[in-house]
Amino acid sequence: MIRLFGTDGVRGIANAELTPELAFGLGEAAGHFLGEKGRGRIVIGRDTRQSGDMLEAALVAGICSGGADALLCGIVPTPAVALLVRELEADGGVVISASHNPPEHNGIKFFSRQGFKLPDDLEDEIEEFTVAERTWERPVGAELGRARTVKDAVSRYVTHAIESIDGYLEGMKIAVDCGHGAASVTTPMALKELGANVVTVNCDWNGMDINVDSGSTNLSNLQELVSSHDVDFGIAHDGDADRVIAIDETGQVVDGDYIMAICASDMKERDELAGDTVVGTVMCNLGFEVSMREQGINVIKTKVGDRYVIEQMQTSGAVLGGEQSGHIIFMEHNTTGDGLITALQLASVMRRRREPLSELRQVMRRYPQVLENVPVRDKSLLATSSVVTEAVRSAEEELGSAGRVLVRASGTEPLVRVMAEAEDEETANGVVSRLAEIVSAELG
């Protein structure tokens, strides 16, 4: 049986794979597993997808059927739910979002009462409960849960984000592309309250335009906005705004590796980088590792997925971690990737150092990195393919210490991701091309 939970919750095409029946079952499980004995309280937030209404209704029904109260926050970023679970002293949280995926997709992911994503073993329990025949007696009468609206959800989150930096951003002009997603209200609001001049694109929505040619997965709109409005820098979110990608004033992309390098360097200089350690993933650029090593900063690498970064941060005591994709965790400010807080931290470094982003990004040199997504019939076969394993070993020997290779199954899609880094792009392209052909022939 295929596991319901991927690296970031349960995802699928809404009303086909992610059905109201499944959402109801997951909601009932949330009430059953996350709530305290007696009446639990579960925070719910969602992004702007049209299917969000349907799935929210089913999820709320399930939560109430499970004997917990549903605290409805409406359209808010994923990190807002992680925050509000703690601020409202709730028993857990649920986000209805498929992050950067197309509008017809949706997803359901859970947070604990501490604001962290659930460990695999608890997700397994929820999954087993959801798909199994009902063997427990549902509550009735006064034991049923109720749905309540959290009217100040947006303002609570925006206030928290603003308070994560010292001072204001007066005089800064910032371009924002929210990808028609969950940050369309919160990010412009926070920046304006901090005194910045904000120019926006794709900060409205109709339910079927989230992530479409916009946001962090398509930066052309933001780059055009930066070049045409003489801004200090630009930021782009994905659909649920737990990530951010920046554009410097010259139009160059500043991804999560650059942002972590800039912030880690600044935090170390101010003696705020606990243990002189930052947590990244196996996908972080080789140039990031080199930069950190040169500054005396230790890099701990994990599997891909911000949940694994966060788990390692909890273990090591690190306060900064993240992914190249722009999931950055500032543990002192939130318990998950937070696109708005990351953007504010970056702006704060620019303001404090009085340097443009194009200068700050020189803290690291990006090694050419080539990535190809190879569609496969069954990504689980990657682990047992001796042909692919031997091809990867051969490529690693070819590159030596001047590069690296990573071939891994996607956590959310039927793909195998083939990545190579080298000192020049031609070499990296050649390695990826050969490996992608082998993966396709063996698994496609």
N, C-alpha and C positions, 0 to 999 in steps of 0.2 A: 504493500500500500504506500502511495506517495504521501509524504509528510505535508500536512496543511501549512505549517509554519515554515517560511523561508527565513532569510537573514533579517527581514524587517516586517514581521507579521504575516498575516494571511492576505494574499493578493490574487486577483483574477479579474476577468471581464465582468463588470457588474450586471447582475440579473441573469448571467449565464453560468459563470463559474463561482462567483461570489454572490450567492443568492440571498434573498431575505430570510429563507429558512436557516441557512448557515449563519447569517448574522444574528438571528434570534438565538440559536444554539450557543454561539460565542458569548452573547450578552448574558444568557442564563449562567454559563460557566463563570463569567466575570463576577456575577452576583454571588455565586456559590463558592468560588475559590479566593477572591480578593477581599470580600467583605468579612468583617468581624462577625462573631456569633451574635445573633440578633440582627439589627438592620445595618447593613453596610452602605457606603456612599461612594459612587463611582463617577468621576469627572469624564465628560465626553466633549470632544472637539472634532471639527471636520474641516476639510478644505472646500473649495468652491465647485466641485464636480456636481453635475446634475443628479447623479445617482446618490449623492450624499443624503438627500431628504429621505429616500426610500430606505437606505441602509440604517440611517439614524433611527427611524421609526421602529424598524425591526430590532435593532440593538437595544433600544430603550425598553421595548416590550420584554425582551429576554432578561434584561437586568432586573426589571421590576418583578418578573416571574420568578427570578432567583432570590427574591427577597431583599434586594438592595434598592436604594434610591439612586436615580440618575440625575446628575448635576449638569445641565445643558449649557455649554459655553458658546455654541454657535460656530461661526467660521473664525477660527484662530489658528496660528501656526502650531505645529507639533510641540515645539519647546514650551509654548504657553501652557499646554496640558501638563507637561512634566512639572512646571512651576506651580500651577494651580492645585495639583494634587497635594502638594506640601502646604501651600498657603491656606487651603480650605480644610486641611487635616482630614482628607478623604482617605479611603481604603485602597484606591487605585485609580487608574485612568485609562481611557480608550480613545484612540485617534482613528478617525475614518479618513483615510487618504492612501493614494498609491504613489505619493512622492512625485518623482520626475516622470512617471509613466503617462501614456496618452489618456485623454479624457474619458474614454469608454471603460478604462480600468478603474478599480478602486481597491482599497485594502483596509484591514482592521489590525491595529497593533495595540499592545497593552503596556501600561506602566504600573510599577509597584507603588505602594504608599510612600516610598522614599523618592519617587520620581525617576526610577531607573527602569529600563526595559527588562522584561522577565527573563530569568535563566532558562536554558533549554529544557531542563527537567520539569519545570512548572508549566511551560508551554506544552510539553508532552502530556501532562495530566489534563490540561484544559482541552487539548485535542481529543484525547481518549474519551473524556466526558461528553464532548460535543457530538462525536460520531456514534457513540454507543447507544443502545436502547436505554431508555430512562429506567433507572432502578431506585430512584429516590422520590420521596413524597414532596410534591411542590407545596409551598406555603399557600395559605388561603386567608381570606378576610383581612384583618388588620396586619397580618404578617407580610402582605404583598408590599413591594416597593412603590415609590411615587417618583414622578418626574418633576424637577424644579429647574428654573432658569437662573443662571448666574449672570445677572445684569451688568456687572462691572468686570467681566472677564477680560475684555480688551484693555481697559484702563489699568487694571492690576498688572498685566504683563508689560505694557508700555512703561509704566512707572518703574517697574523692576529693572527693565533694560536701561533706562535713562540713568538710574542710580548705580549702574555697573561701571561707569566712568566718572572721573573727576572733571569738573568744569563743563564748559559748553562748547559748541561748535560754530559760534558766530563767525561769519566771514567765509566759511567753507561753502562751496557749491557742489552738490552731490547729485549724480544721476542715479535713478532707481528703476529697475525692471523687475516687477514681481511675478512675471510669467502668468498673469491672470489668476494667481493663486492665493493662498491663505494669508500672505503678508501684505496684500494689497491695501489694507487699511493701516496695519500696525507699524510697518517700517516707515512710510512717509510721515505718519503722525509723530513717531519718536524723534526722527531727524528734525522736523519742524519745531518740536517743543524744545530741542536742544539749540535752536537758533540757526540751523543750517538753511541755506537756500536750496530747495529740492526741486528737481525737474524729473518728471515721471513718464514712463511708457509701460503699457500693458499692466496697469494697476486697476483695471476694471475687469468684469467677468460676466459671462452669460451661461456658465455651467458646462459648456462644451469647448472652451478655448484654452483651458488650463494646459500649460507647457507647449502649446502649439506655436512653433516658430518664435519662441520667446523664452525669457528667463535664463537660468544657468545652463540649460542644454542647447541654447541657440543665442549666442552673444552678439549677433550682428546688429540687432536693434539698439542694444546698449552702446555698442561701439560707435554707431552713428550718432546717438544722442550725446555721447561724450565729445565727439569731434565737432558737433554743430553748436554746442552750448558753452564751450570754454569752461568746463567743470574741473574741480580738483581730482575727482575720481568717480567711478561708477560702481554700482553693486547690482548683482543679479541673483535672485532666489530661485529655487525649484518650487514645485507646487505646494509643498507643506512647510517650506521656509526653515527647514532644519539645516540648510546649507547655504553658502554664499560663495560666489566667484566675483572677483573685483576686476576692473579695467582701470589701468593707470591713465594719467592725463594725456599720454601719447597714443592711447588706443591699444596698448599691449595687455594681454591677459595675465592676471595675477591669480593663480589657482591656490588650492588649499595648501600645497607645499610651500609656496612663497609666503602665504599669510602666516603659516606656523613658524617659518624661519624668521620672519620679521618680528613677530610677537615674542618668540622664544628668546631672540637676541636682546630685545628691549627688556623683557622680564628678568633675564639673567643680569643685565647691567644694573637693574634696580634691586637686585637681590630678592626677586619675587618668584623665581622659578625653582620650586621645591626640588631638592636633590639634583639640581642642574640636569633635569631629565624631561624629555618629551616623548610621548607615545605616538607612533605612526603605524602604518600597515605595510605589508609586503609590497604594496603598489606605490609606496612613496618613491619619488625620484632619487636616483643615485646622487644627484647634485645636492639634494637636501641633506642626505647623510654626511656627505663630505663637508658641507658648510657647518653643520652642527659639530662634527668632530673637531674642526679647526677652531671652534669657539669653546671647546671643552664641555660640550653638552652631549649627554648620553641619549641615544635613540633606542627605544625598545619597540620592536616590530611585532604586530599581531596579524591574525587572519583579517581579510577584508570584511568590513562591517563595523559601523561605529559602536555597536554593542560590545564587540570584542576589545575595541580601544578603551571603552569606558571600564570594562571589567579589569583590564590591565592597569588602568589609572587607579582604580580602587585598591588593587593589590600593591602597587609600587608607591602610592602616595603622590604620583605626579599630578600637577594641576593644569597641564596643557597637553592636549592630544588631538588627533584628528586624521582626516583623510585628504588625499589630493583632490577629491571631488568637492571639497568645501565643507564637509561635516567637521566642524571644529568645536571642541569641548573645552570651555573654560570652567573647570570644576568649581571654582569659588563662586561662580555666578549662575550656573545651571547644571543639571545632571544629564543632559543630552546635547547633541549638536544643536547649535542655536545661531541661525543666520543673522539675526538682528544684533545680538550681543557681539558676534564676531565682527560685523561691520563697524560697530561702535568702538570696539577695541582697536581695530585698525586705524580708524579715523583719529582716535586719541593718540596713537603713536605718531601719526603724521603731525598732529597739532603740537605735541610735546617736543618733538625733535625739529620741527619747522623744516621738514624735508618733504619734497614731493614723492609720491608713490614710486615713480620711475627710478628715483635714487635709492629708496629703501629696498626695492626688489633686488638690488645688486648684492644683497647679503648672500645670495646663492646663485650659482650658475646651473641652469637646467641642462641636464644631459638629454640628448635626443631620445625620446621615448615613443615607440610605435605600438599601437594596440589594435588588434583586429578581433572582432566578435564572430565566431564561427558557429552557425546554426547546426545543431546535432539532434539526433533522434532520441538519445538517452544520455544526458550529461553524466549520470552516475557511472557509466562505463569507462570514463576517463581514468578513474583510480586503478583499474585493472588492465589497462592497455600497455603491454610491454613495448609495443612499437613506438607509441608516443613517448614513453619514458626514456627509451634509448635515444630518440631524436632530440629530446630536451638535453640529455646528458652530453650529447655530441655538440650541440649549440653552445652549451656552457663552457666546454673545453675550448671551443673556437674563440669565444670572447675573453676568457680568462678574467683577470681583475679589472679590465677596462670596460666591463659591461655586465649585464645579467639578463636572465630569462625567467619568465613566470607564465605558466600555463595552468589555468584554474577554471573550474566550473562556476558559472554565474549562480548566485544565491537566489535569484528571483525570476530568471528567464531560461528557456531551453538553449543555452549558449555555452560555448567554451571560449574563454577570453585568453588570447595569446598576446603576450607583451614581451618586448625586448628593449633594452637600453644599451647604447654604445656611444663612443666618443663622437661618431659621425652618423648622420641619419641614413646614409646609404647602407651602411653595415646593419643597422637596426632593421631597416626595411627588408633587407635580404633574409635575415634570420626569421622574422615574423612571417614572411611570405612562404618560406619553405615549411615552417612548422604548421601554419594554417592549412596548407595543402595536405599534410600528413594527418592532421586532426580530422579534416573533412572526409578524407578517404577512409579513415578508420571508424569514425563515429557518426558521420553525416548520412 
